[in-house]
Structure formats: C-alpha cells, structure tokens
Amino acid sequence: ITLMYGLDESVKPEEVLDRLQFSGQVVAKLGRLSLFKNDGLDVLKYEVKSTDLNHLRDVLEEYPYKTDYPEFVPHVTVAYLQPNTGWKYLFRTELDGRILKLNQLRFVQKTQNTRVLSF
C-alpha cells in the first residue's frame, strides 16, 4: 500500500519515521478489485479502507511533495497488465472484505537507503 508518492528529496527518512511512530498495528480492509490506467497499461488494484492509513497520510502531507494524484486513494496494486485486459479479473472476489494487519512501514526514496519502521 503506497501512502505517498513524490516526497521531496530534501525530506530526511529519519525525521519522517520518527513522526510516524504508531502504537499497535495499522488495520486496513480490502475492498473490491478495480482498474485504472497508467502509462497505457491497465493497473489492477484492490481498494483499501483504513482510518489508520488516512492518519499516516495526513502526517506525510505536512512535508513538501509533488504528485499528479492530488486525492489520496489507498490501494494495493496487484498487477500491471496489457491495455484493455484487466476487466477479466474484476469478477474475482476471494479477498473482498479481507482485514489486513500491517506492522511495517517502508520508506523508499530514490537517492537514499530504504528504511523500515516497525509498528
């Protein structure tokens, strides 16, 4: 689940991870499979509902960032598919409503090392 894409490179991972300290687990509920287009491909994803993720996103929005997607829509990317082929997977419902209990946060930045925060 991507919390934010496009944090400014000046943002220090340690500072962000300190601010995102969270007691307990992050709980999220999977919704239905859906699609969006990205670079001409079909992106198959599960919608995600979580007040915990929304809270973490609010904290991240206090830092400088640039994005082409101003509205935060939590989702789990399942696959990048050839154009106009994703529709055939939308009937799958095995994971609809599944509760996820997340206990790690990974900070990835192109110019710096990956950091992991355990909840």
C-alpha positions as CSV (number, residue, x, y, z in Angstrom):
1,I,0.0,0.0,0.0
2,T,1.6,3.3,-1.1
3,L,1.0,6.1,1.4
4,M,2.6,8.8,-0.7
5,Y,4.4,9.1,-3.9
6,G,6.6,12.2,-4.6
7,L,8.0,13.3,-1.3
8,D,10.7,15.9,-1.9
9,E,14.2,14.6,-1.9
10,S,15.1,17.0,0.9
11,V,12.9,15.1,3.3
12,K,15.0,13.1,5.7
13,P,13.8,9.5,6.3
14,E,14.7,9.5,10.0
15,E,12.6,12.6,10.6
16,V,9.6,11.1,8.8
17,L,9.9,7.8,10.5
18,D,10.1,9.5,13.9
19,R,6.9,11.4,13.2
20,L,5.1,8.3,12.0
21,Q,5.7,6.3,15.2
22,F,2.5,4.4,15.7
23,S,1.4,2.2,18.6
24,G,-0.1,-1.1,17.6
25,Q,-0.9,-2.3,14.1
26,V,-2.3,-0.5,11.2
27,V,-5.6,-2.1,10.3
28,A,-6.9,-1.9,6.7
29,K,-9.9,-3.6,4.9
30,L,-9.7,-4.6,1.3
31,G,-12.5,-3.5,-0.9
32,R,-13.2,-4.7,-4.4
33,L,-10.9,-5.1,-7.4
34,S,-10.9,-2.2,-9.8
35,L,-8.7,-0.7,-12.5
36,F,-7.0,2.5,-13.5
37,K,-4.8,3.4,-16.5
38,N,-1.1,4.2,-16.0
39,D,1.3,4.7,-18.9
40,G,-1.1,2.9,-21.2
41,L,-1.3,-0.2,-19.0
42,D,-4.3,-1.5,-17.0
43,V,-3.4,-1.4,-13.3
44,L,-5.4,-4.0,-11.3
45,K,-5.8,-2.9,-7.7
46,Y,-7.7,-3.6,-4.5
47,E,-9.4,-0.5,-2.9
48,V,-8.4,-0.1,0.7
49,K,-10.3,1.4,3.6
50,S,-8.4,2.4,6.7
51,T,-8.6,5.3,9.2
52,D,-5.0,4.4,10.3
53,L,-3.7,4.9,6.8
54,N,-5.6,8.1,6.4
55,H,-4.0,9.4,9.6
56,L,-0.5,8.4,8.4
57,R,-1.1,10.2,5.1
58,D,-2.2,13.3,6.9
59,V,1.2,13.4,8.7
60,L,3.1,12.9,5.4
61,E,1.2,15.7,3.7
62,E,2.9,18.1,6.2
63,Y,6.2,17.5,4.2
64,P,6.9,19.0,0.8
65,Y,5.8,16.7,-2.1
66,K,4.8,16.8,-5.7
67,T,2.2,14.5,-7.2
68,D,0.0,14.1,-10.2
69,Y,-2.6,12.5,-8.0
70,P,-3.8,15.1,-5.5
71,E,-6.5,12.9,-4.0
72,F,-5.2,10.1,-1.8
73,V,-6.9,6.8,-2.7
74,P,-5.4,4.0,-0.7
75,H,-5.0,0.8,-2.8
76,V,-3.0,-2.4,-3.2
77,T,-1.5,-2.8,-6.6
78,V,-2.0,-6.3,-7.8
79,A,-0.6,-6.2,-11.4
80,Y,0.3,-4.0,-14.3
81,L,-1.5,-5.6,-17.3
82,Q,-1.6,-5.2,-21.0
83,P,-4.0,-2.5,-22.1
84,N,-7.7,-3.5,-22.1
85,T,-7.1,-6.8,-20.4
86,G,-7.8,-6.0,-16.7
87,W,-11.5,-6.3,-17.0
88,K,-11.4,-10.1,-17.0
89,Y,-10.1,-10.1,-13.4
90,L,-12.7,-7.8,-11.9
91,F,-15.1,-10.8,-11.1
92,R,-12.6,-12.2,-8.6
93,T,-13.9,-11.7,-5.0
94,E,-11.8,-14.1,-2.9
95,L,-10.1,-11.2,-1.0
96,D,-13.0,-8.7,-0.9
97,G,-13.5,-7.6,2.7
98,R,-10.3,-9.2,4.0
99,I,-8.8,-7.4,7.0
100,L,-5.1,-6.7,6.8
101,K,-3.0,-6.1,9.9
102,L,0.2,-4.2,8.9
103,N,3.2,-4.0,11.1
104,Q,5.9,-2.4,9.0
105,L,6.3,0.8,7.1
106,R,9.0,1.1,4.4
107,F,10.4,4.5,3.4
108,V,11.8,4.4,-0.1
109,Q,13.5,7.3,-1.7
110,K,15.4,7.2,-4.9
111,T,18.5,8.9,-3.6
112,Q,18.6,7.4,-0.1
113,N,18.5,4.0,1.5
114,T,15.3,2.1,2.3
115,R,14.2,2.4,5.9
116,V,11.7,0.2,7.7
117,L,9.6,1.3,10.6
118,S,8.0,-1.5,12.7
119,F,4.7,-0.6,14.4
